[in-house]
Amino acid sequence: MRATPLKDRHAAAKARFVDFFGWEMPVQYAGILAETSCVRGHVGLFDLCHMGRLVLTGPDREALVDRVFSGRFQTLKHGRAKYGFLLNEDGYPIDDVLVYRDTEAVHIVINATGRGKDPDWVNAQKGDLDATVTDVSDDQAMIALQGPGSEHVLQALCGADLSQVRYYGFTTAPVCGHETLLARTGYTGEDGFELFFDKAHAVEVWDALLDSGRSLEIQPIGLGARDILRLEAGMPLYGQEINPEIDPVEADLSFGVDFTKDHTVGVPALRARKEAGPKRVAVSLAAQGGRVARAGCPIVTESGEASGVVTSGGVSPTLGKNIARALVRAEDRDAGTLYAEIRGKQHPMEIVPSPFYKRPR
């Protein structure tokens, strides 16, 4: 398995490791529920070095992004980021990504699962465009600071006025004296920042952030809590909510697609399916107590008819409930209650609005 530059720090903090698509990653330290509550109430630190980062340069870099990125890119202002997809010709996601429009380059953050395929796919779409796609994943560190105390913790180490960085905005500034691209983005539903810098400084920056946040009860956070946080916030996990067989329309992620684009790979095919109407839709489910409906759990109607399947599920310490996202028949979206079939028994779950959690503004 591959390891990030911060593996020794995780081991020293008594992390429990798992194999995450070939990466030895911390799944928890103090415990998944405690870490989830820490991010919601204080601030948490995440090692995201396993994720992929692409940098596009050259005179036609923006034309290439517009060709491969499902979202509306040409109207995106410099210093802003946008969520969307890389789609195959049939309009199904190869990956979900964040695109950052800089003045001299475009940065694309891809999933760890896409590191082996996304760079080659983007390169293959260039045609006669004059653009260079550089995979900087092995050269950069990526760390996320998430939670209501994030700005306070980072400001003490940063050479930029963070109050001027808007949500889904980014800037370049020194952090611990090292040039860093810092973005007000994240995967938790909380305020926070994601930092991109030379991996040689990973341990130094990690330690400095932990020290800066000591009074705010900062903790390192593992993949287990990260999964609960993103589920509470209604954010998808590639491979579960979306994959090469679940498209953004079915997954209730149409906001990541500009359906007017005819020149972007996959958008015309996805638009045709949208106009025909999806046969499956994503819903949010919640239950007070009982067994937890995990990914793959069947969802049935009150009469026992098969409706769909859970894509993600877990215990929400924020809500004090079991929660799940599921892909079900379109006709069942207004059923009010659906049932998770667990070990031969049907457990009622209420269809609730998405997302489960929105942070106070």
C-alpha positions as CSV (number, residue, x, y, z in Angstrom):
1,M,0.0,0.0,0.0
2,R,1.0,3.6,-0.6
3,A,1.4,6.0,2.3
4,T,1.1,9.7,2.6
5,P,3.9,12.0,4.0
6,L,2.0,12.1,7.2
7,K,1.7,8.4,8.0
8,D,4.2,8.6,10.9
9,R,2.1,11.5,12.5
10,H,-1.0,9.3,12.2
11,A,0.7,6.4,13.8
12,A,2.0,8.5,16.7
13,A,-1.6,9.7,17.3
14,K,-2.6,6.0,17.6
15,A,-4.7,6.0,14.4
16,R,-6.3,2.8,13.1
17,F,-5.4,2.3,9.5
18,V,-7.4,0.9,6.6
19,D,-6.6,0.1,3.0
20,F,-8.4,2.8,1.0
21,F,-8.0,2.0,-2.7
22,G,-4.4,1.1,-2.2
23,W,-3.6,3.8,0.3
24,E,-2.8,3.1,4.0
25,M,-5.1,5.8,5.5
26,P,-6.3,6.6,9.1
27,V,-9.9,5.6,9.5
28,Q,-10.1,6.9,13.1
29,Y,-8.2,8.1,16.1
30,A,-10.4,9.0,19.1
31,G,-13.5,7.4,17.5
32,I,-15.7,8.1,14.5
33,L,-18.6,9.7,16.4
34,A,-16.3,11.8,18.7
35,E,-14.3,13.0,15.7
36,T,-17.5,13.9,13.8
37,S,-18.7,16.0,16.8
38,C,-15.3,17.7,17.0
39,V,-15.5,19.0,13.5
40,R,-19.1,20.2,14.0
41,G,-18.3,22.0,17.3
42,H,-14.6,22.9,17.1
43,V,-12.1,22.1,14.3
44,G,-10.6,19.0,12.7
45,L,-7.5,18.3,10.6
46,F,-7.6,16.0,7.6
47,D,-4.9,14.3,5.6
48,L,-6.0,14.4,1.9
49,C,-2.6,13.7,0.3
50,H,-4.1,10.6,-1.3
51,M,-6.4,12.6,-3.5
52,G,-5.3,13.7,-7.0
53,R,-4.3,17.1,-8.3
54,L,-4.0,18.2,-11.9
55,V,-2.7,21.5,-13.2
56,L,-3.6,22.6,-16.7
57,T,-1.5,25.3,-18.4
58,G,-1.0,26.6,-22.0
59,P,-3.0,29.0,-24.2
60,D,-5.9,26.5,-24.7
61,R,-6.1,25.3,-21.1
62,E,-9.5,26.8,-20.5
63,A,-10.9,25.5,-23.7
64,L,-9.8,22.0,-22.6
65,V,-11.5,22.4,-19.3
66,D,-14.7,23.5,-21.0
67,R,-14.5,20.4,-23.2
68,V,-14.1,17.9,-20.3
69,F,-15.9,19.6,-17.3
70,S,-19.6,19.4,-17.0
71,G,-20.2,22.6,-15.2
72,R,-20.4,26.2,-16.5
73,F,-16.7,27.2,-16.5
74,Q,-16.4,30.2,-18.9
75,T,-18.4,32.4,-16.5
76,L,-16.4,31.3,-13.5
77,K,-14.3,34.2,-12.1
78,H,-10.6,33.9,-11.4
79,G,-10.0,32.9,-7.9
80,R,-13.2,30.8,-7.7
81,A,-13.9,27.1,-7.7
82,K,-16.8,25.0,-9.0
83,Y,-18.0,21.4,-8.5
84,G,-18.9,19.2,-11.5
85,F,-18.0,16.0,-13.4
86,L,-15.9,14.4,-16.0
87,L,-18.4,12.4,-18.0
88,N,-18.0,9.6,-20.5
89,E,-19.7,9.8,-23.9
90,D,-22.9,8.3,-22.5
91,G,-23.1,11.0,-19.8
92,Y,-22.1,8.8,-16.8
93,P,-19.4,10.1,-14.4
94,I,-15.8,9.1,-14.7
95,D,-15.2,11.2,-11.6
96,D,-16.6,14.1,-9.7
97,V,-14.1,17.0,-9.4
98,L,-13.5,20.5,-8.1
99,V,-12.1,23.0,-10.7
100,Y,-10.2,26.1,-9.6
101,R,-9.8,28.9,-12.2
102,D,-6.5,30.7,-11.6
103,T,-5.1,33.5,-13.7
104,E,-2.3,31.4,-15.4
105,A,-3.5,27.8,-14.8
106,V,-6.5,25.7,-13.9
107,H,-6.3,23.3,-11.0
108,I,-8.5,20.2,-10.8
109,V,-8.9,18.1,-7.7
110,I,-9.8,14.5,-8.5
111,N,-10.6,11.5,-6.3
112,A,-8.0,9.0,-5.1
113,T,-9.8,6.4,-7.2
114,G,-9.3,8.5,-10.3
115,R,-5.5,9.0,-10.1
116,G,-4.9,6.0,-12.3
117,K,-7.3,7.1,-15.1
118,D,-8.3,10.7,-15.0
119,P,-5.1,12.3,-16.1
120,D,-4.9,10.1,-19.2
121,W,-8.5,10.6,-20.0
122,V,-8.2,14.4,-19.8
123,N,-5.1,14.3,-22.0
124,A,-6.9,12.1,-24.6
125,Q,-9.6,14.9,-25.1
126,K,-7.0,17.5,-26.1
127,G,-7.2,16.9,-29.8
128,D,-5.6,20.0,-31.4
129,L,-5.8,22.2,-28.3
130,D,-2.5,23.7,-27.1
131,A,-2.7,22.7,-23.4
132,T,-0.5,20.8,-21.0
133,V,-1.9,18.5,-18.3
134,T,0.5,18.0,-15.4
135,D,-0.3,15.5,-12.6
136,V,1.2,17.0,-9.4
137,S,-0.4,14.5,-7.1
138,D,2.9,13.0,-6.0
139,D,4.6,16.4,-5.6
140,Q,1.9,18.2,-3.5
141,A,0.5,17.7,0.0
142,M,-3.2,18.3,0.5
143,I,-4.5,19.1,4.0
144,A,-8.0,20.2,5.0
145,L,-8.9,22.2,8.1
146,Q,-12.7,22.0,8.8
147,G,-15.0,23.3,11.5
148,P,-16.2,26.6,12.9
149,G,-12.7,27.4,14.3
150,S,-10.9,26.9,11.0
151,E,-10.3,30.5,10.1
152,H,-9.0,31.3,13.6
153,V,-6.5,28.4,13.5
154,L,-5.2,29.1,10.0
155,Q,-5.1,32.9,10.2
156,A,-2.3,32.7,12.9
157,L,-0.1,30.9,10.3
158,C,-1.1,32.6,7.1
159,G,0.0,35.7,5.2
160,A,-3.4,36.5,3.7
161,D,-6.6,38.0,5.3
162,L,-8.8,34.9,5.3
163,S,-11.9,37.0,6.0
164,Q,-11.6,38.1,2.4
165,V,-11.6,34.6,1.0
166,R,-15.2,33.7,0.1
167,Y,-16.8,30.3,0.2
168,Y,-15.6,28.4,-2.9
169,G,-12.9,31.1,-3.4
170,F,-9.2,30.6,-3.2
171,T,-5.9,32.5,-3.1
172,T,-2.2,31.9,-2.9
173,A,-0.4,33.0,0.3
174,P,2.4,31.8,2.6
175,V,1.4,29.3,5.3
176,C,4.2,28.7,7.8
177,G,6.3,30.6,5.2
178,H,5.6,28.2,2.4
179,E,3.7,29.2,-0.8
180,T,0.3,27.6,-0.5
181,L,-2.9,27.6,-2.6
182,L,-5.6,27.8,0.0
183,A,-9.3,27.4,-0.9
184,R,-12.4,27.9,1.2
185,T,-13.8,24.5,0.3
186,G,-14.3,21.2,2.0
187,Y,-16.2,17.9,2.3
188,T,-17.9,18.3,5.6
189,G,-20.6,21.0,5.4
190,E,-18.6,23.2,7.8
191,D,-16.6,26.3,7.2
192,G,-13.0,25.4,6.4
193,F,-10.0,25.4,4.1
194,E,-8.1,23.0,1.8
195,L,-4.4,23.7,1.5
196,F,-2.1,22.6,-1.4
197,F,1.7,23.0,-1.1
198,D,5.0,21.2,-1.6
199,K,4.9,17.8,0.1
200,A,8.3,18.4,1.7
201,H,6.6,20.7,4.2
202,A,3.7,18.4,5.0
203,V,4.8,17.4,8.5
204,E,5.8,21.0,9.5
205,V,2.4,22.4,8.4
206,W,0.4,19.6,10.0
207,D,2.2,20.1,13.3
208,A,1.8,23.9,13.2
209,L,-1.9,23.6,12.6
210,L,-2.4,21.3,15.5
211,D,-0.4,23.6,17.7
212,S,-2.3,26.7,16.5
213,G,-5.7,25.0,17.2
214,R,-4.8,23.6,20.6
215,S,-7.0,26.0,22.5
216,L,-10.0,25.1,20.2
217,E,-9.6,21.4,20.9
218,I,-8.4,20.6,17.4
219,Q,-8.1,16.9,16.6
220,P,-6.9,14.9,13.6
221,I,-9.8,13.3,11.8
222,G,-10.0,10.0,10.0
223,L,-11.9,8.7,7.0
224,G,-14.7,7.3,9.1
225,A,-15.8,10.7,10.5
226,R,-15.2,12.3,7.1
227,D,-17.7,9.9,5.6
228,I,-20.3,10.7,8.2
229,L,-19.7,14.4,7.9
230,R,-20.1,14.5,4.1
231,L,-23.2,12.2,4.4
232,E,-24.8,14.6,6.9
233,A,-24.0,17.5,4.5
234,G,-25.6,15.7,1.5
235,M,-22.3,15.4,-0.4
236,P,-21.8,12.4,-2.7
237,L,-19.1,9.7,-2.5
238,Y,-17.8,8.6,-5.9
239,G,-18.4,4.9,-6.3
240,Q,-21.6,5.0,-4.2
241,E,-23.9,8.0,-4.9
242,I,-22.5,8.4,-8.4
243,N,-20.5,5.9,-10.5
244,P,-20.4,4.7,-14.1
245,E,-24.0,3.4,-13.7
246,I,-25.5,6.3,-11.7
247,D,-25.6,9.6,-13.4
248,P,-25.8,13.1,-11.9
249,V,-29.5,13.5,-12.7
250,E,-30.5,10.4,-10.8
251,A,-28.2,11.3,-8.0
252,D,-29.8,14.8,-7.6
253,L,-26.6,16.5,-8.6
254,S,-27.8,18.3,-11.7
255,F,-26.4,21.6,-10.2
256,G,-23.0,20.3,-11.3
257,V,-24.0,20.2,-15.0
258,D,-24.6,23.0,-17.5
259,F,-27.1,21.3,-19.8
260,T,-26.8,24.0,-22.5
261,K,-23.3,22.8,-23.4
262,D,-23.2,20.8,-26.7
263,H,-19.4,20.7,-26.9
264,T,-18.7,19.0,-23.5
265,V,-18.1,15.3,-23.5
266,G,-21.2,13.5,-22.2
267,V,-23.5,16.5,-21.7
268,P,-25.8,15.9,-24.7
269,A,-26.4,12.3,-23.7
270,L,-27.1,13.2,-20.1
271,R,-29.4,16.0,-21.3
272,A,-31.5,13.6,-23.3
273,R,-32.0,11.3,-20.3
274,K,-32.9,14.3,-18.1
275,E,-35.5,15.4,-20.7
276,A,-36.9,11.8,-20.8
277,G,-37.2,11.8,-17.0
278,P,-35.1,9.6,-14.7
279,K,-36.5,6.2,-13.6
280,R,-34.5,6.3,-10.4
281,V,-34.0,9.2,-8.0
282,A,-31.9,9.8,-4.9
283,V,-33.7,10.3,-1.5
284,S,-32.6,11.0,2.0
285,L,-33.8,8.6,4.7
286,A,-33.8,9.0,8.5
287,A,-34.8,6.7,11.4
288,Q,-34.9,7.1,15.2
289,G,-32.9,4.1,16.5
290,G,-33.0,0.6,15.1
291,R,-30.4,-1.0,12.8
292,V,-28.3,1.1,10.5
293,A,-28.9,0.8,6.8
294,R,-25.5,0.5,5.2
295,A,-24.5,0.8,1.5
296,G,-26.1,-2.1,-0.5
297,C,-29.0,-2.5,1.8
298,P,-32.3,-3.1,-0.1
299,I,-35.1,-0.5,0.1
300,V,-38.7,-1.7,-0.2
301,T,-42.1,-0.2,-0.1
302,E,-44.7,-0.8,2.7
303,S,-46.1,-3.7,0.6
304,G,-42.6,-5.2,0.2
305,E,-42.0,-4.3,-3.4
306,A,-38.4,-3.7,-4.3
307,S,-37.8,0.1,-4.7
308,G,-34.0,0.5,-4.7
309,V,-30.8,0.3,-2.6
310,V,-28.9,2.3,0.0
311,T,-25.9,4.1,-1.5
312,S,-24.5,5.4,1.9
313,G,-25.7,5.0,5.5
314,G,-24.5,5.6,9.0
315,V,-25.2,6.9,12.5
316,S,-25.4,10.7,12.7
317,P,-24.2,12.1,16.0
318,T,-25.3,15.6,14.9
319,L,-28.9,14.5,14.4
320,G,-29.0,11.6,16.9
321,K,-30.5,9.5,14.1
322,N,-29.6,6.8,11.6
323,I,-29.4,8.3,8.2
324,A,-29.0,7.1,4.6
325,R,-29.0,8.1,1.0
326,A,-30.8,5.7,-1.3
327,L,-31.5,5.4,-5.0
328,V,-35.1,4.4,-5.5
329,R,-37.9,4.2,-8.1
330,A,-39.0,7.6,-9.2
331,E,-42.6,6.8,-8.3
332,D,-41.6,6.2,-4.7
333,R,-39.9,9.6,-4.0
334,D,-43.1,10.9,-2.3
335,A,-44.0,7.7,-0.4
336,G,-43.3,9.4,2.9
337,T,-41.8,6.2,4.4
338,L,-39.7,3.5,2.9
339,Y,-38.2,0.4,4.5
340,A,-34.7,-0.8,4.9
341,E,-34.5,-4.6,4.6
342,I,-31.9,-5.7,7.2
343,R,-31.4,-9.4,8.1
344,G,-34.9,-10.3,6.9
345,K,-36.7,-7.5,8.7
346,Q,-38.1,-4.3,7.4
347,H,-37.1,-1.1,9.3
348,P,-39.1,2.0,8.5
349,M,-37.2,5.1,7.4
350,E,-38.8,8.5,6.8
351,I,-38.0,10.4,3.5
352,V,-36.6,13.7,4.7
353,P,-35.3,16.8,3.0
354,S,-31.7,16.9,1.8
355,P,-29.2,17.7,3.1
356,F,-29.6,16.3,6.6
357,Y,-27.5,19.1,8.1
358,K,-26.8,22.8,7.2
359,R,-24.3,24.7,9.3
360,P,-25.5,27.9,11.1
361,R,-24.7,31.0,9.1
